Amino acid sequence: MKSYSLRWRLLATGTIAVVVALAIAAVGISLLFSAHVERRALAELSVQLDQVLSGVERDADGQIYLSNQPADPRFSRPLGGLYWQIAVEGGLLRSRSLWDHEIPLPDDELPDGGEHVHMLKGPAEQSILTVERSVILPARLGETPMRAAVAVDRADLRAASHEFASDLLPYLAVLAAVLILAMAAQVAIGLRPLGRVEARIASIRSGSSQRLGEDFPTEVIPLAKKVDALLAEREEEVSRAGMRAADLAHGFKTPLQAMLGEAGRLRAGGQVEHAEAIEETVETMRGHVDRELMRARASLHRKTAQCGVGEVVEAVLRVLRRTSPGNEKNWHVDIPPDLSMAADAGDLTEILGAIAENAARHAKSRVGIDAHVDGQMVEIRIVDDGPGIPPDRLAEITRRGVRADETSAGSGFGLAIASELAETLGGRLDLHPGTPGLSVHVILPKG
């Protein structure tokens, strides 16, 4: 299944939304500015048209002329971008800027003083914004109808809009960066409860907590409740399974003891070979029973168990020092007094007892036991100065029935049971060649 990051999906989606929203805003603002520029241009054209009309006069010959030219120099520059034109008495007056061109006003009827706005094609194929007004000259000028127009090149208006958009872009970029950073902070704060859920699950796995609890935001509480309910169901199932396994293992003990009694009778009757075969089979079955009893006990107490490492080691050594060959060895222990781990004292005794007994049996004179914390785990090392084990045999030593020294006593189940029990408790057993001897590392969750 392809994995993905919820954080990056939210950031990517939010970034796209911010960019799209600001792009739409930029287009909208630019359009609004263009409309504003056009309205301002129309207002100025209306003022320019008033100036043109105020300068209309008749000379001595009765000809209409413009006595006062508008002050804007663009009217005087050929194709300057600002134009005026007057149609009166069949003639045409126009600004110098029109040169020999004419504003192509459409044929429309206007009342006296009425105005129309047009988008027309002007000189040199320019697109011009035009304000047209129809007036009747006063009596002193003969009450003659007149049609006047003032126009401006729209390229100037578009240039102003483009300049505004160019000036706007840096500010939009800064705004986008601020919004994206704010969104990243919001995502980080919003996803923080999931980090707390992860930490609680880790503490549950390590055994320091039993449930997620409900001290989460409202949206996360239903999830926490369902996880806690699932944990309760699983614990109940594990408990039932552990009790069934324990009952089954105990149920085997009586038949096994009966088989040993039968083997004793066969041995007494001289059938030693058959007796040894039965005893060997019973020993193998007893190893399986012991293993299941330990696994069942470990699974029942795994979540709540806690024990001091030093106390368990001292208890194991008190027993070994009373037996041979444990009383013949020098035991060197280096364990912090406050070191604890998430394991039942009986389970840890089973593990360390099997390993320490094996070390005492093979050591020449010295066995060292030390422990330290490594992250969330506790590592206990038991090192002897015996002959050791060839590196190519280390992997098979923890298999049931395999002995490092076939000539020595022992069933070969000790290290195998210790390894299986360590795995049941959430840890492992590592074997390393010593200098000399064997170094056994028991790695279990920290308490």
N, C-alpha and C positions, 0 to 999 in steps of 0.2 A: 504494500500500500504506500502510495506516495505521501510523504509528510510535508507539512507546510507550517510556517510560523504565523500564528494569529496576529502577533504584534506587527509583522511586516505587511500582512494583508490589510490591517486597519490603517497603517501609515500610508501604504500605496493608494488605497481607496480614498482616504482623506486628502492626500496630496493631489490626486486627479480631480477631486471635487473642488478643492481650493483653486486650482489652475483654471478649470472650466468656468467656475463662478466669476473669477477675476477677469477672464477673457470676455465673458458676456458683459460684465460691468464696464470693461474698457470700451467695447463696441457701443454699448448704450450711452456712456458718457460722451464718447466722440460724436455720436449722432445728435445728442442733446446740444453739444457745443456748436456743431455745424448749424443746427436749427437756430440757435441763439445768434450766431454770426450772421446768418441770412436775415433774421429779423432786424438786427442792428444795421445791416446794409440797406434794407428797405427803408428804414427810418432816415438814414442819411441821404438816400436817393430822393426821398420826398422833400427833404430840406433843400437839396440841390435843385430840384425841380421848382421849388418856390423862388429860389434865387434867379433861375433862368426866366421864369414868367414875370418876375418883377422888373426885369430889364427890357421888356418888349416896348418899342416905341415906333412912331411913324415919322419919316423925314418930310422935308418940304415937298418932295415929289409924291408923297402918299405911299411910299414903300415901307413895309414892316421891316424893322431891323432890331438887333439886340444891342442896347446901349451899354449895358454893364455885363461883361463876361464873368462867369464864375471864377472864384479865386483859385480853385484847385488847379495846379500846373498840368495835371494829367489831361485836362480838356484841351490844352494847347499842343500837346505832343502827339504826333501821328501814331495811331494805334496804341495810345497811352493807357488804355484800359478803362477810361471813364469818358462817357459820350453823352451829348445832348442833341436833340433834334426837334424842330418845330415845323409842322405842316400848316400853312395858312395861305388863303387866297390862291390856291393852286401852285404855290411855290414851296420851297423847302429850305429852311435855315438849319445849319448843323455846325457842330463844333469842329475845330481844326483836327481833333483827334480822329474823327471819322474819315478824314481825307476825302476820297471820292466815293466812300461807301455810304450806305443808307441802312438805318435800322428798319428791318422788314416787319412793321407793325401789322397785325392781322386786321381784317375788316370786321370791326365790331362797332356797335352803337353805344355811346356813352352819354349820359345826361350832363348838363353843365356842372362842372366841378367833380364829375365822377372819375374814379381811378381804376385801372386794371394793372395786374402784375403778370408779366410774361417771362417764360424761359425761351429765348430766341437764339438764332445763329447770327452772330454779328460779323464784323470785319475780320478777315484772315481766319475765318472758320472758328472764331472764338464763340464760346457759349456765354451769353450775356444775360444777366438778371435785369429786367426792364420794368420801370414804373411809367405808365402812360396816364395822361390826364387830358380831359376835354374841357376847354374853357371858352367863354364868349368875351371878347375884348370889351372894355368899357366904352361908353358913348363917345368919349373924346377920341377913341381910336377906331371908331366906326362900327362898334358892336359886331365885329367880325368873328365867326367861329374859328377856333384854332385847336390843333391837336399837338400836344407837346409830350416828349418822352426823354427820360434820362436812364442810362444803362451803365452797368459795371461788369467787367470781365469776371466770370465766376472762378477763373483760375486763382485769382487773388484770395477768394474765399476758401477754396479748397486748400491752398497753401497754408492759410491760417489754421485750418482744422488739422492738417498734417503736423504742423509745428506743435499744436496743443497735444496731439496724440504722442508725439516723440517726447515731449516734456513729461507726459503722464506716465510713460512706461517705467522709468526708474522708481517712481513712488509705488507703482503697483508691484514691482519686483520686491521692494522692501516689505510691503504689506504681505505679499505671499510668503516671504521668509518668516515673518513674525507669526502669521497664522499657522504655518506648518510646524514651527517650534512649539507654539501653544498646543497644537493638536498632538504633537509627540509627547508633551508633558501630560496632556489629558489621557492619552493611551497608557502611558506608564503608570499614572495614578489609578486608572480604571482597571488595569490588569494586576495591580499589586495583590488583591485578594487571592488570585490564582497562585501567586508565589507563596502566599501563606498556606494555601491548601497543599502545595507541594512539600513545604517544610513540615507540615503536620503529618503527611503520609510518610515522609522519611522518618519522623520520630516514632510513628507507629511501627514501621518496619524494624527500627532499632530496639523497640521494646520500651522506650521512655514514655510513650503515650498509648492510650487504648482507643481513643475516639477522636474524630475531628472537632467535635463540639459545634456550637452555634454562634460563636462570636465572629460572625462574618457579615458582610452587607446582605441586605434583604434578598437580592437576586441570587446569592450563592448559598444561602441557608438551605433551600430545597435539595441542592446537590449534596451538601454536607450531611443532611439527614438520611438521604438514600445510601450514601457511602457508609455511614455509621450502622444503618440497618443491615447492610450487606456484611459488614464486619461481624456484627452480632450473630448473623446466621452462619457465617463461616466458622466462627469460634464454636458455636454449638455443634456444628457438623464435625469439626475436628475433635471436640471433646467426646462426642458419641463414638467416633471412629477409634479414638485412642482407648476408650473403655472397652470397646469390642475386641480390639487387638490384645489388650491386657487380659481380658477374660479368656480369649482363645489361647494365649500363651500359658496362662495358669492352668488351663484345662489339659495342656499337654504334659505338665509336670508329673502328674500321678501315673499316666501310662508309661512315661519314660522311666520313672522309678521302678515300676513293675517289670519293665524290660531288663533293667539292671539286676533286679533280683533273680530273674530267670537266667540271665547270663552267669550270675554267681552259682546257681545250682548246676548249670552246665559245666562250669569250671570245676566244681567239686566232684562232678561225675566223670571227670577226665576229658571232657570235650573242650579243651582249651582253645582250639582253633575257632570253633563256633562261638564260644564265649567272647573271644577277642573281636570277632566280626560284629557281634551284637553291640558290644561296648563302644566300638568305633562309630557305629551308626548312631547309637544313643548320644555319644559325645557331639557328633555333628548336629543332630537335631537339637541338643541342648544349647549349642552355640546359636542356632537360629532363634530359639525361644528367648534366650537372653537378649539377643539383639532386638527382637520385637518388643520385649518388655521395656528396654531402655528407650527405644524410639517412641513408644506409646507414652511413657512418662515425660520424655522431653517435649513431645507435642502438646501435652496437657499443661505444662508449666512454662512453656517458652515465652509467652507474652508477659508474665508477671514475675518470673524468676529473677533473683538478684543474689550474688554471692561475692564474698571477698576472695580474691585469688590467693593471697598469702595464707589465709586461714585454711583453705582447701589443701594447699601444698603441704603445710605443716601437718595436717591430719593424715595425708598420704604417707609422709615420711615417718610419722610415729609408728605406723603399721609396718612399713618396710624395714625399719631399724630393728624390729623384733624378729625378723625372719632372715634366713640365709638365702641369697648372698647379700641382702640389703644392709645387714649389720656390719659387713666387711668393707663397705665403701665409704669414701669421704664425700659428703653431700655439701655442695656450696650453693647457697640460695641468695639471690639478689632480686627482691620484689618490693616495690613501693608499698608501704603499709596501708595506704588508702585506696589501692587499686581494686576496682570491682568490675564485674561484667554481667551481661544479661544471660545468666545460665543458672539452673538449679544446682545447688551444692553437690547433690548426689550425682548428677550428670557429669559435672566437672571432675568429681572424684573418680568416676568410671574411666573418663578419658585419661586423666593424668596418672591414675593408678596403673593402667595397662602400659602406658609409655614408660613410666618410671620403673616399673617392675622389669620391663624388657631391657632398659638401660642398665639396671643393676645386674642383671643376668650376664650381660655381655661386656660390661666395663671392666677394666683392669684394676683401677683403684679409685677413680674419681668420676662423679656425676655432677654437672652444674645445671642449675635451674634459675632462669631469670625471666623477667617480663617487662614489657613497656607498652605504651599506647602508641598506635599508629593510625591517626585520623579517627575514624569511628570504630576501629577494631582494636582488640588487645592481642598482642602476640606473646606467647609463652614458649620459651626455648628450653628443651631438655637435651643436653649434650653429654655424651659419654666418651671415654678415652679407649674404647674397645677396638677390635679389629675393623669395624666399619662394614659397609656394604658396597659392593661394586656399583658404580653409577648406573650401569645398564640394568641393574636389578631393583633400583629404587621404586620404579613404577609398580612392580608386581608385589612388593612386600606388603602393601595394604590390602591385598586380596585374601579372602578367607582361606585358611589352611596352609598358606605359604609362610615358611620360616626362613629367616636369614641363615641360620645354622641348623642343618638337618640333624646334627648329632646332639643338639641340646634338647633339654626338656621343653615342653610347651606345645600347645595345640595349633598355634599359628592364627588364632582368632583375635588376639589382643589388639594389635594395631588395626586390623580390619574393623573391629567393633568401634574402636576409638575414632577412626576416620568417618565411619557412617554416622556415629552420634554427633560428631562435630558438624557434619553437613546438615544433619537434622536441626541443629541449633543455629543454622545460618552462617556457619564458618567453614573451615577446611583444615586439613592436615597436610603439611608440606615436609618432605624428607630431603635433607641435604647431606652430602658427604662431609664429615668433620676432618679435623687435622690433629690427631687421628680420630677415629670413631664415627659416630652417627649423630647428626643434629636434627631433632624432630621439632618442628614449629607448629604449635597449636594456635590458630587464628580464629577468634570468636568475637561477636559484637560486644562493644563496650557498654557497660551499664550506665 
